[in-house]
C-alpha cells in the first residue's frame, strides 16, 4: 500500500494519498480540491534504532562549536528535537537559546 505525494499546480501545496488500488485512482488536492496535480518523489526515511539515533546525537564531532556559536547551537537543538520526535518551532528554540545565553553571560563576566 504505497503512499503517493502530489503537488497541486493550483494552490502549490502537497497532498499525500494512500493508494490501495492504483488502477482507476484519480487524485485530488486535499487542500483546494483541484485536480491539476503532479506526482512528486517523496522524501526517504531511514529507520534507525533509538540507540543509534542517540549515539549520533551525542557524537561530539557532529556538534561543531555549539558553545561559542548560537546558530550552531540552534541547529543542534532542532536536530535533537527532530530525532526525539519533539515538534519545537524555531521561535521556541530561539527563546531557549536566548535564555541560555543570558544565563551564561553573568558567569563569563564573573570569571574575567
MOGIGI-V955910 format. One record per backbone hydrogen bond with DSSP energy under -0.5 kcal/mol. NH is the residue of the N-H (numbers start at 0). CO is the residue of the C=O. Records with the same first field share a line. If there is no record, write none. Layout:
NH: CO, CO
This chain:
3: 1, 16
4: 39
5: 14
6: 37
7: 5, 12
8: 6, 35
11: 7
14: 5
16: 3
18: 1, 16
19: 17
24: 21
26: 24
28: 33
32: 28
36: 34
37: 6
39: 4
46: 44
47: 45
52: 48
53: 49
54: 50
55: 51
56: 52
57: 53
58: 55
59: 57
61: 58
62: 59
63: 59
65: 63
68: 64
69: 67
72: 68
73: 69
74: 70
75: 71
76: 72
77: 73
78: 74
79: 75
80: 76
81: 77
82: 78
83: 79
84: 81
85: 80
87: 85
88: 86
92: 88
93: 89
94: 90
95: 91
96: 92
97: 93
98: 94
99: 95
100: 96
101: 97
102: 98
103: 99
104: 100
105: 101
106: 102
107: 103
108: 104
109: 105
110: 106
111: 107
